[in-house]
Amino acid sequence: MKTDIQITTVEEFHKLIRKHWNAHYIYRGENSDSYELKPKYGRTEMIGKRDRYYMEQLYFNEFKRTSIPFLETKLEND
């Protein structure tokens, strides 16, 4: 059974999380569970093959940029 809980403060959110700390909940960042679970690339409205390639390159470059702190070796190429 699903129960709706309204959280109005950060403190209430932390209390709820601590209460269920050993559970396997993941916050999706969506305001409805009826939305289809898709990555950002899949939600983007793109027209044409060129636009799709451009957006894929943007996302890939962002991934490379933000992954640097987690890498053990320096990137040499893609």
C-alpha positions in Angstrom: 0.0 0.0 0.0 1.4 3.4 -1.0 1.1 6.2 1.5 1.5 9.9 0.5 3.6 11.9 2.8 4.0 15.7 2.5 7.4 17.0 3.5 7.6 20.8 4.1 11.1 21.2 5.6 14.6 19.7 5.1 14.5 18.5 8.7 11.3 16.5 8.0 13.0 15.0 4.9 16.1 14.0 6.9 13.9 12.3 9.6 12.1 10.3 7.0 15.3 9.2 5.3 16.9 8.2 8.6 13.7 6.3 9.5 14.1 4.2 6.4 17.9 4.2 6.2 18.2 0.5 5.4 15.5 0.5 2.8 16.4 0.8 -0.9 14.7 4.0 -1.9 15.9 6.2 -4.7 14.7 9.8 -5.3 14.0 10.3 -9.0 13.5 14.1 -8.8 10.1 13.9 -10.5 6.9 15.2 -9.1 4.9 12.2 -10.3 5.6 8.4 -10.3 3.5 8.2 -13.5 6.3 9.6 -15.6 8.2 7.1 -17.7 11.7 6.5 -16.3 14.0 7.8 -19.1 17.4 9.4 -19.1 17.7 13.0 -20.1 18.9 12.1 -23.6 15.7 10.0 -24.1 13.4 12.9 -23.0 14.9 15.5 -25.2 12.9 16.4 -28.3 15.3 16.3 -31.2 14.6 16.7 -34.8 16.9 15.1 -37.3 20.1 13.0 -37.2 22.4 16.1 -36.9 20.6 17.4 -33.8 20.7 14.0 -32.2 24.4 13.7 -32.8 25.0 17.3 -31.4 23.1 16.5 -28.2 24.8 13.2 -27.8 28.2 15.0 -28.0 27.1 17.6 -25.4 26.1 14.8 -23.0 29.2 12.8 -23.6 31.5 15.8 -23.1 29.7 16.6 -19.8 30.2 13.1 -18.7 33.9 13.2 -19.4 34.2 16.6 -17.6 32.4 15.5 -14.5 34.0 12.0 -14.3 37.6 13.3 -13.9 37.6 13.4 -10.1 36.6 9.7 -10.0 39.3 8.4 -12.5 42.5 6.8 -11.4 44.3 7.5 -14.6 44.4 10.5 -16.9 42.2 10.4 -20.0 44.2 10.1 -23.2 41.3 9.9 -25.7 37.5 9.1 -25.8 
